[in-house]
Amino acid sequence: MKHLLYTGAASVALVAGSANAEQITVFGPWIGPDQEHVEVILNAFAEESGHDVRYTGSDSFEQQIQIDAEAGSAPNVSVFPQPALAANLAARGFLTPLADGTADWVKDNYAAGQSWVDLGTYADENGEDRLFGFFYKVDLKSLVWYIPENFEDFGYEVPESMEDLKALTEQMVEDGETPWCIGLGSGGATGWPATDWVEDLMLRTQPPEVYDEWVSNEIPFDDERVVAAIDEFGWFAKNDDFVAGGSGAVGSTDFRDSPKGLFDVPAQCMMHRQASFIPSFFPEGTVVGEDVDFFYFPAYAEKDLGNPVLGAGTLWAITNDSPAAHELIAFLETPEAHELWMARKGFLTPHTGVDLDVFSDPTLRKMNEILLGATTFRFDASDLMPPAVGQGSFWTGMVDFVGGKSAEDVASEIQASWP
């Protein structure tokens, strides 16, 4: 029986199980539990479309997809953990543009929709900008963690603006408390937590267009606006009274250990800024929403830049064109495709048409509400920069900064390292 499966940009009338059925291959970075989750989504698509859908996951996705593309053996659809590699493959002619109308659909149906269009748009082999990437499953970084009982004991309220957050920081010191736990240690990746701070503060001090120009080096790393954002991070991290252990401990404290001060009695700190994954490093048995909670890392009220959100996420792109590949992207436009994973674990979405009651985890629902309230979404800048910078000099420069170097000197050194 013929039926209209989807109503998105690439909607197609299908006959389930008919001669129109194809085998479609999907390759991505998910293994383990996440592979089980995505296979539920793909099985739903297979059942509704009649296509034979086969997923392969690999922790070496970034290397393997380039090998497969160059060999002419790429899967139909690939799931990229970040945009830079997808943009590179698009420029080399290895990606197929998404269906006409997809960009308009994203603008109309995703919170901060233009941001997601921009993140999925790359120059093709002819230098023409086309929409190649569809974002599905994202992560949220703009969070501050705290112990509600501690806030209640001192009469503190969750700040609604950056001005309020700074005033609260100073009030905590006046009360004899230490406001922040901050740790940049991460083995060979030491320094990366500070890049998230700087990225969030860039989005709160400058329009998103300036953030984009910084990421692409259209404005140099030592531009005064970037230096100012680094100094904003320094306001929090380089004040001995503001940080557990003093500013000298920031660079040497492992990021996995840094939130533990929240849970000490008495507390070693009152707040910890970190992404949605950090509960994995909380003491065993900690219940998010009861023992510990979080709030949105707020924007400056006086700057009128809306509610920017920093994060990451996976984008789906067509690496071996077929009608079924476009149908899969269209399926990802449906609320069903999002709600199936929402009902499981580890999923956030900017799709404004989903039923938030489907979330199995109230913590994820609260995070998703922050995501849906975003006026701007931007991808982690260090992941978009050349590796020599984003996973090199930016990391080490932040360690040097908390160690005593000036923001100007650090920014100039990072700029000098840009390929």
C-alpha positions as CSV (number, residue, x, y, z in Angstrom):
1,M,0.0,0.0,0.0
2,K,1.4,3.4,-1.0
3,H,1.8,6.0,1.7
4,L,3.6,9.3,2.3
5,L,6.3,8.5,4.8
6,Y,7.5,12.0,5.6
7,T,6.5,15.6,5.0
8,G,10.0,17.1,5.1
9,A,12.2,18.7,2.4
10,A,12.9,15.3,0.7
11,S,9.5,13.6,1.3
12,V,9.0,10.7,-1.0
13,A,6.0,8.4,-1.5
14,L,7.2,4.9,-0.8
15,V,5.9,1.4,-1.1
16,A,7.1,-0.5,1.9
17,G,8.8,-3.7,0.8
18,S,8.4,-3.0,-2.8
19,A,10.9,-3.0,-5.7
20,N,11.8,0.5,-4.6
21,A,13.6,-0.9,-1.6
22,E,17.3,-0.4,-1.5
23,Q,20.2,-1.4,0.7
24,I,21.6,1.7,2.5
25,T,24.8,1.8,4.5
26,V,25.4,4.2,7.4
27,F,28.9,4.7,8.9
28,G,29.5,6.6,12.1
29,P,31.5,7.0,15.3
30,W,29.1,5.3,17.6
31,I,30.0,2.0,19.2
32,G,28.7,0.3,22.4
33,P,25.5,1.7,23.9
34,D,25.3,4.6,21.4
35,Q,25.4,2.1,18.5
36,E,22.4,0.3,20.1
37,H,20.5,3.6,20.3
38,V,21.2,4.7,16.7
39,E,20.3,1.2,15.4
40,V,16.8,1.7,17.0
41,I,16.4,4.8,15.0
42,L,17.6,3.2,11.8
43,N,15.4,0.1,12.3
44,A,12.4,2.4,12.6
45,F,13.4,4.0,9.3
46,A,13.9,0.6,7.7
47,E,10.5,-0.7,8.9
48,E,8.7,2.4,7.6
49,S,10.6,2.6,4.3
50,G,11.2,-1.0,3.4
51,H,14.9,-0.3,2.9
52,D,17.6,-2.6,4.2
53,V,19.6,-0.3,6.5
54,R,23.0,-1.4,7.8
55,Y,25.0,0.6,10.3
56,T,28.8,0.2,11.0
57,G,30.4,2.1,13.9
58,S,34.1,2.7,14.4
59,D,36.3,4.6,16.9
60,S,38.5,5.4,13.9
61,F,35.8,7.0,11.9
62,E,37.7,10.1,11.0
63,Q,40.5,8.2,9.4
64,Q,38.4,5.5,7.8
65,I,35.9,7.7,6.1
66,Q,38.6,9.6,4.2
67,I,40.1,6.3,3.1
68,D,36.7,5.0,1.9
69,A,35.9,8.2,0.1
70,E,39.2,8.3,-1.8
71,A,38.7,4.6,-2.7
72,G,35.2,5.2,-4.1
73,S,33.8,2.9,-1.5
74,A,32.1,5.3,0.9
75,P,28.9,4.4,2.7
76,N,25.6,6.1,1.6
77,V,25.4,8.2,4.7
78,S,28.2,9.2,7.1
79,V,27.8,10.6,10.7
80,F,30.5,13.2,11.3
81,P,31.4,14.1,14.9
82,Q,32.3,17.6,13.9
83,P,32.1,19.8,10.8
84,A,35.7,20.4,9.8
85,L,36.2,16.9,8.3
86,A,32.8,17.1,6.5
87,A,33.8,20.5,5.1
88,N,37.1,19.1,3.8
89,L,35.3,16.2,2.1
90,A,32.7,18.6,0.6
91,A,35.4,20.7,-0.9
92,R,37.0,17.6,-2.5
93,G,33.7,16.6,-4.1
94,F,33.0,13.6,-1.8
95,L,29.7,14.9,-0.4
96,T,26.3,15.2,-2.0
97,P,24.2,18.4,-1.2
98,L,21.1,17.8,0.7
99,A,17.7,18.1,-1.0
100,D,16.4,21.6,-2.0
101,G,14.3,22.9,0.8
102,T,16.2,21.3,3.7
103,A,17.8,24.6,4.7
104,D,14.4,26.3,4.9
105,W,13.1,23.3,7.0
106,V,16.0,23.6,9.4
107,K,15.5,27.4,9.8
108,D,11.8,26.8,10.5
109,N,12.0,23.8,12.8
110,Y,15.3,24.0,14.8
111,A,15.9,26.5,17.6
112,A,18.4,29.0,16.4
113,G,17.8,27.4,13.0
114,Q,20.1,29.7,11.0
115,S,23.0,28.6,13.2
116,W,22.5,24.9,12.2
117,V,22.2,25.8,8.5
118,D,25.5,27.7,8.8
119,L,27.2,24.8,10.6
120,G,26.1,22.4,7.8
121,T,27.0,24.6,4.8
122,Y,30.3,24.2,3.1
123,A,31.9,25.2,-0.2
124,D,31.8,22.4,-2.8
125,E,34.6,21.6,-5.3
126,N,33.6,24.6,-7.4
127,G,33.6,27.0,-4.4
128,E,29.8,27.2,-4.2
129,D,28.3,27.1,-0.7
130,R,25.8,24.2,-0.4
131,L,24.0,22.6,2.6
132,F,25.7,19.2,3.1
133,G,25.2,18.5,6.8
134,F,22.1,17.8,8.8
135,F,22.6,18.0,12.6
136,Y,21.1,15.2,14.7
137,K,22.1,14.5,18.3
138,V,23.9,17.4,19.9
139,D,25.7,18.2,23.1
140,L,25.5,21.2,25.4
141,K,28.4,22.9,27.1
142,S,27.1,26.2,28.5
143,L,26.3,24.9,32.0
144,V,27.2,25.7,35.6
145,W,26.9,23.0,38.2
146,Y,26.0,23.6,41.9
147,I,24.7,22.0,45.0
148,P,21.1,23.3,45.6
149,E,21.4,22.7,49.4
150,N,24.5,24.9,49.6
151,F,22.7,27.7,47.7
152,E,19.7,27.3,50.0
153,D,21.8,27.5,53.1
154,F,23.4,30.8,52.1
155,G,20.3,32.2,50.4
156,Y,21.9,32.3,47.0
157,E,19.7,32.5,43.9
158,V,20.5,31.1,40.5
159,P,21.8,34.1,38.4
160,E,19.9,35.1,35.3
161,S,22.6,37.3,33.8
162,M,26.4,37.4,33.6
163,E,26.3,40.5,35.7
164,D,24.4,38.5,38.4
165,L,26.9,35.6,38.2
166,K,29.8,38.0,38.8
167,A,28.0,39.6,41.7
168,L,27.2,36.2,43.1
169,T,30.9,35.2,42.8
170,E,31.9,38.3,44.8
171,Q,29.2,37.8,47.4
172,M,30.4,34.2,48.0
173,V,33.9,35.6,48.7
174,E,32.4,38.1,51.1
175,D,30.6,35.2,52.9
176,G,33.9,33.4,53.3
177,E,33.2,30.8,50.6
178,T,35.1,29.9,47.5
179,P,33.0,30.4,44.4
180,W,34.6,28.2,41.7
181,C,36.3,24.9,41.1
182,I,38.3,25.0,37.9
183,G,40.7,22.3,36.5
184,L,42.5,22.3,33.2
185,G,44.4,19.1,33.6
186,S,43.8,16.3,31.0
187,G,47.0,14.5,30.3
188,G,48.2,15.3,26.8
189,A,45.1,17.4,26.3
190,T,45.7,19.7,29.3
191,G,44.2,23.1,28.7
192,W,41.1,22.2,26.8
193,P,38.6,23.1,29.5
194,A,39.8,26.7,29.4
195,T,39.1,26.9,25.7
196,D,35.4,26.1,26.4
197,W,35.4,29.0,28.9
198,V,36.9,31.4,26.3
199,E,34.5,30.2,23.6
200,D,31.5,30.7,25.8
201,L,32.7,34.2,26.8
202,M,33.4,35.1,23.1
203,L,29.7,34.3,22.4
204,R,28.7,36.5,25.4
205,T,30.8,39.5,24.5
206,Q,30.7,39.5,20.7
207,P,28.1,38.9,18.0
208,P,28.2,35.4,16.5
209,E,29.6,36.7,13.3
210,V,32.8,37.8,15.2
211,Y,33.0,34.3,16.7
212,D,32.9,32.8,13.2
213,E,35.6,35.2,12.0
214,W,37.7,34.2,14.9
215,V,37.3,30.5,14.2
216,S,38.3,30.9,10.6
217,N,41.1,33.4,11.4
218,E,39.5,36.2,9.4
219,I,40.3,38.2,12.5
220,P,43.6,37.2,14.1
221,F,43.7,35.4,17.5
222,D,45.3,38.4,19.0
223,D,42.5,40.7,18.0
224,E,41.5,42.9,20.9
225,R,38.0,41.2,21.1
226,V,39.6,37.8,21.5
227,V,42.1,39.1,24.1
228,A,39.1,40.6,26.0
229,A,37.4,37.2,26.1
230,I,40.5,35.6,27.4
231,D,40.7,38.3,30.1
232,E,37.1,37.6,31.0
233,F,38.1,34.0,31.7
234,G,40.9,35.4,33.7
235,W,38.5,37.3,35.9
236,F,37.2,34.0,37.2
237,A,40.3,31.8,37.0
238,K,43.2,34.2,38.0
239,N,41.8,35.4,41.3
240,D,43.0,33.4,44.2
241,D,39.9,34.2,46.2
242,F,37.6,32.9,43.5
243,V,39.1,29.4,42.9
244,A,39.5,26.4,45.1
245,G,43.2,26.0,45.8
246,G,43.9,29.5,44.4
247,S,44.7,30.4,40.8
248,G,47.9,28.4,40.9
249,A,45.9,25.1,41.2
250,V,43.8,25.7,38.0
251,G,46.4,24.5,35.5
252,S,47.4,21.5,37.5
253,T,44.0,20.2,38.7
254,D,42.6,17.4,36.5
255,F,39.3,18.3,35.0
256,R,37.9,15.0,36.2
257,D,38.7,15.8,39.8
258,S,37.8,19.5,39.7
259,P,34.1,19.1,40.4
260,K,34.7,17.0,43.5
261,G,35.1,20.1,45.6
262,L,31.3,20.8,45.2
263,F,30.6,17.7,47.2
264,D,33.0,18.1,50.1
265,V,31.7,19.0,53.5
266,P,32.3,21.9,54.0
267,A,32.2,22.6,50.3
268,Q,35.5,23.6,48.7
269,C,33.7,25.5,46.0
270,M,30.1,26.5,45.1
271,M,30.1,26.3,41.3
272,H,31.7,24.4,38.4
273,R,31.3,25.3,34.8
274,Q,31.4,22.2,32.6
275,A,29.5,20.4,29.8
276,S,26.7,18.0,30.1
277,F,29.0,15.0,30.4
278,I,30.6,15.9,33.7
279,P,28.2,13.9,36.0
280,S,30.2,10.9,34.9
281,F,32.9,12.2,37.3
282,F,30.6,13.0,40.2
283,P,30.7,10.8,43.3
284,E,29.0,7.4,42.9
285,G,25.3,7.6,43.7
286,T,25.0,11.3,43.0
287,V,21.5,12.1,41.7
288,V,21.4,15.0,39.3
289,G,18.4,17.2,40.0
290,E,18.5,16.4,43.7
291,D,22.1,16.2,45.1
292,V,23.4,18.5,42.4
293,D,21.8,20.6,39.7
294,F,22.8,23.0,36.9
295,F,21.9,26.3,35.3
296,Y,22.6,28.0,32.0
297,F,25.9,29.9,31.9
298,P,24.2,33.2,31.5
299,A,24.6,36.0,28.9
300,Y,25.3,39.7,29.7
301,A,22.1,41.6,30.0
302,E,23.7,44.8,29.0
303,K,25.1,43.4,25.7
304,D,21.8,42.3,24.3
305,L,23.2,39.3,22.5
306,G,20.4,36.9,23.3
307,N,20.9,33.5,24.7
308,P,24.0,32.0,23.0
309,V,24.7,28.3,23.6
310,L,28.1,26.5,23.0
311,G,28.1,22.9,22.2
312,A,28.9,20.1,19.8
313,G,27.1,17.5,17.8
314,T,27.0,15.0,15.0
315,L,26.0,15.9,11.4
316,W,24.7,13.4,8.9
317,A,25.9,13.8,5.3
318,I,25.5,11.8,2.1
319,T,28.8,10.3,1.0
320,N,27.4,7.9,-1.6
321,D,24.3,9.3,-3.3
322,S,21.1,7.3,-3.6
323,P,17.3,8.0,-3.3
324,A,17.2,6.1,0.0
325,A,20.0,8.3,1.5
326,H,17.9,11.4,0.9
327,E,14.9,9.6,2.4
328,L,16.9,8.8,5.5
329,I,17.8,12.5,5.9
330,A,14.1,13.4,5.5
331,F,13.2,10.8,8.2
332,L,15.6,12.6,10.6
333,E,13.4,15.7,10.1
334,T,10.5,13.9,11.8
335,P,9.8,14.3,15.5
336,E,9.6,10.5,15.7
337,A,13.3,10.1,14.8
338,H,14.2,12.4,17.7
339,E,11.7,11.1,20.2
340,L,12.8,7.5,19.8
341,W,16.3,8.4,21.1
342,M,15.0,11.0,23.6
343,A,13.1,8.1,25.3
344,R,16.4,6.3,25.7
345,K,19.7,7.9,26.9
346,G,22.2,10.6,25.9
347,F,20.3,12.6,23.4
348,L,19.6,16.3,23.0
349,T,17.9,18.0,20.0
350,P,17.2,21.5,18.7
351,H,14.0,20.2,17.0
352,T,11.2,22.5,18.2
353,G,8.5,20.0,17.2
354,V,9.3,17.3,19.7
355,D,7.3,16.3,22.8
356,L,9.6,17.0,25.7
357,D,7.5,14.6,27.9
358,V,9.1,11.7,25.9
359,F,12.5,12.2,27.7
360,S,13.2,9.3,30.0
361,D,15.6,11.5,32.0
362,P,14.4,14.8,33.6
363,T,17.9,16.1,33.6
364,L,18.2,15.7,29.8
365,R,14.8,17.4,29.4
366,K,16.1,20.4,31.4
367,M,19.2,20.6,29.3
368,N,17.1,20.4,26.2
369,E,15.0,23.3,27.3
370,I,18.2,25.4,27.5
371,L,19.0,24.2,24.0
372,L,15.6,25.1,22.7
373,G,15.9,28.6,24.4
374,A,19.0,29.4,22.4
375,T,19.0,32.3,20.1
376,T,22.5,31.3,18.7
377,F,24.2,27.9,18.7
378,R,27.9,27.7,17.9
379,F,30.2,24.6,17.7
380,D,33.2,24.3,19.9
381,A,35.7,26.6,18.3
382,S,38.8,24.6,19.1
383,D,37.3,21.6,17.2
384,L,36.9,23.8,14.1
385,M,40.4,25.3,14.1
386,P,43.4,23.7,12.5
387,P,44.7,20.9,14.9
388,A,48.0,22.8,15.5
389,V,45.9,25.5,17.1
390,G,42.6,24.0,18.3
391,Q,44.3,20.9,19.8
392,G,47.7,22.5,20.3
393,S,48.7,26.1,21.0
394,F,45.2,27.1,22.2
395,W,45.4,24.4,24.9
396,T,48.9,25.2,26.0
397,G,48.3,28.9,25.7
398,M,45.5,28.7,28.2
399,V,47.8,26.9,30.7
400,D,50.4,29.6,30.2
401,F,47.7,32.2,30.8
402,V,46.5,30.9,34.1
403,G,50.2,30.4,35.0
404,G,50.8,34.2,34.7
405,K,51.2,35.2,31.1
406,S,49.1,38.1,29.8
407,A,46.2,37.5,27.5
408,E,47.9,39.6,24.9
409,D,51.1,37.6,24.9
410,V,49.3,34.3,24.9
411,A,47.0,35.4,22.0
412,S,50.0,36.6,20.0
413,E,51.8,33.2,20.4
414,I,48.7,31.3,19.4
415,Q,48.3,33.5,16.3
416,A,51.9,32.9,15.4
417,S,51.2,29.1,15.4
418,W,48.3,29.4,12.9
419,P,49.2,27.4,9.8
